[in-house]
Amino acid sequence: MPGPLQTEMEMLLNRKLGPSHLEVINDTANHLGHAGDDGSGESHFTVVIESAEFAGKSRLERQRMVNSALGDIPGTRVHALAIKARAPGEAA
């Protein structure tokens, strides 16, 4: 069951980037006791996203778009965020 932060991330990405595929994966359990583990159970995530908004954009531009869509979450409310962003038709 997704936690409140994961649910918020999914809502923001759906609203701002209109993805055709979206996975927000909570990786926190893999980092228990490591730096950045704040005990919330929601400190480390991977986002796998496919959106037409990414067509013609570089990898860095895509990451910036995801971070922008998430507002203050990356770096403030989430310690680590891995992003795998692609446009429709691109290999995963």
N, C-alpha and C positions, 0 to 999 in steps of 0.2 A: 504494500500500500504506500503510495507516494506521500511524502511529508509536505507540509505547507510551503516550504521554499521551492521544492521540486515542482509542485503544482503551479506556483506563481511563475516560475521560469517557463514552463510549458505554455501558460496563458500569454505571457508577453511575447514569446517567439511566434506563436500562432497568430497573434494580433498584428505584429509589426512586420513579419517576413512571409506570411502566408505559405508555409512549407507544404510540399507534397509528401514529405516524409520527415518525421521528427521523433527522436529518442532522446530523452533526458535521463541519463543513467547515474544513479547515486553510487559513487565509488568509495564512499566514506569508510565502509567496513574494511576496505583494503589498506586503510591508513590509520587505523586506531593506534593511538599512542605516539604518532608521528607529529612533526611540526604542523601546526595549523588545525589539528584536531581539537575542536573547541568543546567536544562532548555533546553537541546538538544532534549528531547523527546526520547532519547535512552540511558538510564542509568541503567535500571533494566531488566534482561531477564531470561527466563527459557528455557533450552535446553532439549528436549525429543529426545533421540537418540537410535537407535537399530543398532548394527554393529557386524559382525562376529569377528571383532578385539577384542571385549570384552570377548569372550569365555574364560573361565578359569581364568579370572581376578577378583580381589576383587573390591568392591565398590570404595575404595580409588584409586586403580590403574586406574580404568575407569575414575574417575574424573580428575586425573592427565593427562590422555591421551587427554581428551577433552580440558583441560586448555592448554596443550602443543600445540595442533592443532590450538588453537586460538591465540597463540603468546602473544603479549603485550596487547591484548584486556581486559582480566579479570584483574581487579584491577587498570588498568591504564585508559582505555577508557570506561570501564563499571564498575559502582559502585558495582552492585550485580548480581551474576549469580548462579541460581539454576540449578543443573544437575540431570537428571533422565536418566541413561544409563543402557542398558540391551543388552544381546546377543540374537540372534534369538531363538525363542522357549521359552524364559523366560516370566513369567507373567509380565504384565505392572505394 
